[in-house]
Each structure stands twice: as C-alpha cells, then as structure tokens.
Amino acid sequence: MGKQKADEIIRNALFVIGIGSNDWIMNYYLFPIGRHKYSNAAYSHILIGKLRSFVTKRHLLHSRVRDHSPRYRLGINAGAVQRRWKKRRKV
C-alpha cells in the first residue's frame, strides 16, 4: 500500500475512544501516589482533561472522532466483560 492510499484510509477511518473503570482503578487505586495526592473528584477531572487533550490532538491531526463516551459502567472492568462475551459466544 502506498502513502496516498494509507492517507486515504486514515482520513476516512472511524476512531472509538473510551475511558472507564479500568483507567480509574489502575491509576488511582493501585498506585498510592494518585490516591494520596488527589480526591476522587479531582482525579476524575484529571482523567477527563487527559481524554479531552487526546481527542483534541487527534482532531488537530484530522482524525474523525465520533464517540468518546465510557463503554462500561464503573465496576465492570474489561476483563470481566471479555470473559462474559466468550461464554456467550460458546453457546
């Protein structure tokens, strides 16, 4: 594939960006620095700010961002969802 075709694919691509419980748990609860330095509300603002920055940078790179909402409710991590999906698939 040439550069022109690659640019076309990227230009027409759809990107789905999500944040959820895993981002919170892995960064806030497992690493004591975050927990001791920030309140829950302050840390959620930090995560939202990082998401906003990420989406803004992608927009500036001419990516189309259609959806940046959380995929799962807090308390359901990706591993649990993946295991549940695999069980359904076998049926």
PENORQUI-V286500 format. One line per field, one symbol per residue. phi: phi as a letter, one per 40 degrees, with the letter a starting at -180 (. if undefined). psi: psi as a letter, one per 30 degrees, with the letter a starting at -180 (. if undefined). Layout:
BEGIN
phi->???
psi->???
END
This chain:
BEGIN
phi->.ccccccccccccbbbbbbaccccccbcccbccccccbcdcccccccccccdcccccccccgccbcabcccbcdhbccccccccccccccc
psi->kleeeeeeeeeglkkkkklaeeeeeefeefjfeeefekleeeeeeeeeeeeeeeeeeeefggljjekhlkellkfjleeeeeeeeeeeef.
END
